[in-house]
Amino acid sequence: MILIQSITSTNLRKLIFAPYWPILMLENFMDDPCWITFDDLICRLVDRLRVSGYANTLEVEFQLLFSEPAGEAHHKTFLPRFKEKGRVTVTKLPWP
């Protein structure tokens, strides 16, 4: 969270997160309450960057090991505020 709060570059286009643990059910990952705080954090980041002249659309990508289809994250409760300002994608990595 501290790292994201320190971002000031108006050239930023994508944040990529690649947790190292396998996700068996994508729904369980997206339903975790921790994303409420993260949603607020990245919304504040976009707002702060826009004040500095940021004109890009920020994308947040999650590269996960899971057994379900990947694609745009359409889960309605997963980062809902950020989806109004940016784009969320989930990339499926192959099982090791």
C-alpha positions as CSV (number, residue, x, y, z in Angstrom):
1,M,0.0,0.0,0.0
2,I,2.9,2.4,0.8
3,L,4.4,1.7,-2.6
4,I,1.2,2.6,-4.4
5,Q,0.8,5.7,-2.4
6,S,4.2,6.8,-3.5
7,I,3.5,6.6,-7.3
8,T,3.7,10.0,-9.0
9,S,4.5,9.2,-12.6
10,T,1.9,10.4,-15.1
11,N,3.2,7.9,-17.6
12,L,1.9,4.9,-15.6
13,R,-0.4,2.7,-17.5
14,K,-0.5,-0.7,-15.7
15,L,0.0,-2.1,-12.3
16,I,0.6,-5.9,-12.3
17,F,0.2,-8.1,-9.3
18,A,1.4,-11.7,-9.3
19,P,0.8,-13.5,-6.0
20,Y,2.7,-16.7,-5.7
21,W,0.0,-18.8,-4.1
22,P,-2.5,-20.9,-6.3
23,I,-6.1,-19.7,-6.4
24,L,-8.5,-22.6,-6.6
25,M,-11.6,-20.5,-7.0
26,L,-11.5,-17.1,-8.6
27,E,-14.7,-16.1,-6.8
28,N,-13.1,-16.6,-3.4
29,F,-10.2,-14.4,-4.4
30,M,-12.5,-11.6,-5.6
31,D,-14.8,-11.8,-2.6
32,D,-12.0,-11.2,-0.1
33,P,-12.8,-8.0,1.9
34,C,-9.3,-6.8,1.5
35,W,-10.2,-5.5,-1.9
36,I,-12.4,-2.8,-0.5
37,T,-9.4,-1.0,0.9
38,F,-7.4,-1.7,-2.3
39,D,-10.2,-0.3,-4.4
40,D,-10.1,3.0,-2.4
41,L,-6.4,3.1,-2.6
42,I,-6.1,2.8,-6.4
43,C,-9.0,5.2,-6.9
44,R,-7.2,7.8,-4.9
45,L,-4.1,7.1,-7.0
46,V,-5.9,7.8,-10.2
47,D,-7.5,11.0,-8.8
48,R,-4.1,12.2,-7.5
49,L,-2.5,11.5,-10.9
50,R,-5.3,13.2,-12.8
51,V,-4.7,16.4,-10.8
52,S,-1.1,16.3,-12.2
53,G,-2.4,15.9,-15.8
54,Y,-2.7,12.1,-16.0
55,A,-4.7,11.3,-19.2
56,N,-4.1,7.5,-19.4
57,T,-6.5,4.8,-18.4
58,L,-4.9,2.8,-15.6
59,E,-5.1,-0.9,-15.8
60,V,-4.7,-3.3,-12.9
61,E,-3.8,-6.8,-13.8
62,F,-3.7,-9.8,-11.6
63,Q,-1.6,-12.7,-12.8
64,L,-2.9,-15.8,-11.0
65,L,-2.6,-19.5,-10.8
66,F,-6.1,-20.8,-10.9
67,S,-8.3,-23.4,-12.6
68,E,-11.0,-21.1,-14.1
69,P,-11.2,-19.1,-17.3
70,A,-9.4,-15.8,-17.3
71,G,-10.3,-12.4,-18.8
72,E,-11.7,-9.1,-17.8
73,A,-12.8,-9.2,-14.2
74,H,-16.6,-8.7,-14.4
75,H,-17.3,-9.8,-10.9
76,K,-19.5,-6.9,-9.8
77,T,-18.2,-6.5,-6.2
78,F,-14.5,-6.7,-7.2
79,L,-13.0,-3.2,-7.3
80,P,-16.3,-1.6,-8.4
81,R,-15.2,2.0,-7.8
82,F,-11.9,1.6,-9.7
83,K,-13.7,0.0,-12.7
84,E,-15.4,3.4,-13.2
85,K,-11.9,5.0,-13.6
86,G,-9.8,2.2,-15.0
87,R,-9.6,-1.4,-16.2
88,V,-9.2,-4.7,-14.3
89,T,-7.9,-7.8,-15.9
90,V,-7.1,-11.3,-14.6
91,T,-4.5,-13.3,-16.4
92,K,-4.4,-17.0,-15.9
93,L,-0.9,-18.4,-15.5
94,P,-0.4,-22.1,-16.2
95,W,-0.2,-24.5,-13.2
96,P,3.4,-25.4,-12.4
